[in-house]
Amino acid sequence: MNQGRQSRDAFTSAIVSSVPGQSSTPTVEPTYNLGNLWRQIRCVQSRRSVRCRVRCANRKFRISVRIEAVQVSREYATIKTRVQPHAQVEHGTYSCSVLSSPDEIRGLKHLVRRSNAQDDILFDPEFFLSSVSSGWEPRVAAVYNQTSLVGVVYAKEKILLGCHLGVVYADLSWGSVSFGDSVHQENTFRIAMEKLLASPGTCGMRLRILRGSPELGAIRKLIASKNLDVHFSRVKDHASLALPDTYELLLQSFGSTTRHNFRYYRRRFEAAGHVYLECLSLDELRSAAAYLKPRCTIPGPSGSAERLLDMVATADQVLAVGLKHRNGEWLGVIGGVYRPGAGVLLLQLSNDKNFPRDSLSVVLRGYLIETLIRRGMKLFTIWGGTSPPLSRYVKYIPTIGIHLDLPSFRWRLARRLVTKAGPWLPRRLRLDAQWIAPFSKG
């Protein structure tokens, strides 16, 4: 009896000594009773983990202590403790909720716009909701410090054949909606990730994160504190072109062949009597897109043009330009949005089937870039990247792809099977399978 009490006291001392700077006698909150907890550990026959919370008497600082019973017998137990901060930091208490209803997500709009000094359309809840295509459902993590919104992580869950796949995806190539210094941004994002991973049915996260960002720092801490299967990859997606003070300076920065093509095809376009339209209404943009879509040589996925047009429609100031034949026929159109200091191209369609030798894409992009420079924009961003000739001069946003997976046996088995069978699946199923586990396309 006395031996058990002495072991219990030693166990309690080990917990307190693991907290830096704490030497006072702890009082235990009613999350777990240490006596019962000790008896539970003494009875463990295999590796298990339990949790308890300790409050130090001389300082209100809550921690979460993870106790792993590595070797347990009737005589002794080897205890390893890992101290990690709870959802409480120096400047207040955080809470997080996951929203799936579009109405609830739209309710964040006035909070996001009020807190976001830049008023960036890419962080607007309406813009996010319009980007969620069929086969996905929104999962938005809203983080609060007491009653104030301090961060939002826009994510979505993959739906396959009407079933929830358990894979949640978040694209943070542009950063996240987080307010405050980098320390609070890390805390905010980490809490959001923990909440999403702990949501019922979630098996893994698929992330795209900027290198050197606070979000990447939060992921590193999350990986260090939790047992997760992790996979990193390089991502080459959205591209940006820095814009000089004049259009002529931009042309001078191109190679001789690219510079010649931009000038030659534009002179040819103007000599034929065709026109460039700088400001299109949203109705004109939709009408032109409907006309041009079947006339493109490279059609996009089904429904992609309509989804991108819905994203454009959420902006207060729409980026919409086009080309028209001298007889009034649409030759090309670009739709996008403006963000602080930049124009973002979301959609481009050209009548390449009827005019294959006119390089309508080069002509239209040249006109658009000149318009952006004239309006004082310093950056031209192309959603989803670009092909030659601009691909030789743009810089891709430095993004890291991260897979975070819960280490359950069934989910590991499913990912293992997908990795082996993925290259042999039909193309449509292969694209969906890539969300479960990465594999060579064969």
Buried (B, 14 or more C-beta within 10 A) or exposed (E): EEEEEEBBEEBBEBBBEBBEEBEEEBEBEEEBEBEEBBEBBBEBEEEBEBEBBBEBEEEEBBBBBBBBBEEBEEEEBEBEBEBEBEBBBEBEEBBBEBBEEBEBBBEBEEBBBEBBEEEBBBBBBBBBBBBBBEBBEBBBBBBBBEEEBBBBBBBBBBBBEEEBBBBBBBBBBBBBBBBBEEEBBBBBBBBBBBBBBEBEEBBBBBBBBBEEBBBBBBBEBBEEBBEBBEBEEEBEBBBBBEBEEEBEEBBEEBEEEBBEBBEEBBEBBEEEEBEBBEEBEBEBBBBBBBBBBEBBEEEBEEEBBBBBBBBBBBBEEBBBBBBBBEEEBBBBBBBBBBBEEBBBBBBBBBBBEEBEEBBBBBBBBBBBBBBBBEEEBBBBBBBEBBEEBBEEBBEBBBBBBBBBBBEEEEBBEBBEEBBEEBEEBEEEBBEBBBBBBBBEEE
